[in-house]
Amino acid sequence: MNNPNLQLFQRHKLNPILTAANWHYSVNSVFNPGATLLADGTTLLLCRVEDKRGHSHLCAARSQNGMDNWQIDAKPTFMADPEHYPDELWGVEDPRITYVPELKQYAVVYTAYASGGPGVALALTKDFQSFERLGVIMQPEDKDAALLPHRINGHWALIHRPVGPTSAHIWISYSSDLQNWGGHKKILEARLGSWWDANKIGLSPPLIETPDGWLMIYHGVKQNASGTIYRLGLALFDLNNPEMCLKRGDEWVFGPEEPYENHGDVDKVIFPCGFTLAPDGDTLRLYYGAADSSIAMATGSIQNMLQCLQK
Ligand code: BMA
């Protein structure tokens, strides 16, 4: 990036902040964490943990400052339950956490993976110890989903990414009971050709509510001769009508550069599933999986992101 104004995200100096070596039991890799701030200010990451069969489960890591001294659950926090939920046969992946004041609970939207492909599943929790599963809410192939924190015109709203025969775009759907979903509408299209976000895009962390609109950080997947590159871009949607895209940036704003992002189980991947907001109300802490192998953090100013979209 030539223009220093475009350096919207700063990597944390301790990156990667969590790796498999931090775990209390044997795992292959830890990545793509959901994130939230608990009522007492603790940062909770719900990390995707891949075991040495290749199946993933979720494990909570907690830190006072959101950067170091992570307290990691001694055993898996949320395991796939294929006996009762066959759609989780090959694991649970990529959680996105939304605190829902109306329910006084956290909604964890995750990928349930089985032979039919990845689908979107939902669980509710008050404490990240016990979970109420609602099962699959979007059938395969669909992933990269998160719930909005409050109803829009009386309905719950879910952002998700169903996959079509040639391309994958971002959609919104609505529900009155969190179980049955309809009113499906495409809200952001993957571009075509040589674009960084051609053919396949997906929501990264949950939408960020700002006075200017819902700020979306999304990933684009560029396919080239040596594989794929996962990078991030920005879009803004109307607060009362999140189907309406107000702005979309042309350039990616964050991409793999460091060795831990360029090399791992899957090279050239940065994949955030969560953020927290610092006490100043503007600094976003973005938690991301790096190369499907470790967890890293970068900070950015929401005001700067909104400004960047006005250009
Ligand atoms: C996506 C998801 C992510 C993963 C990324 C790169 O399709 O499956 O979990 O991090 O690919 O492998």
Boltz pocket constraint, residues with backbone or C-beta under 6 A from the ligand:
constraints:
  - pocket:
      binder: B
      contacts: [[A, 32], [A, 93], [A, 94], [A, 230], [A, 266], [A, 269], [A, 271], [A, 289], [A, 292]]
      max_distance: 6.0
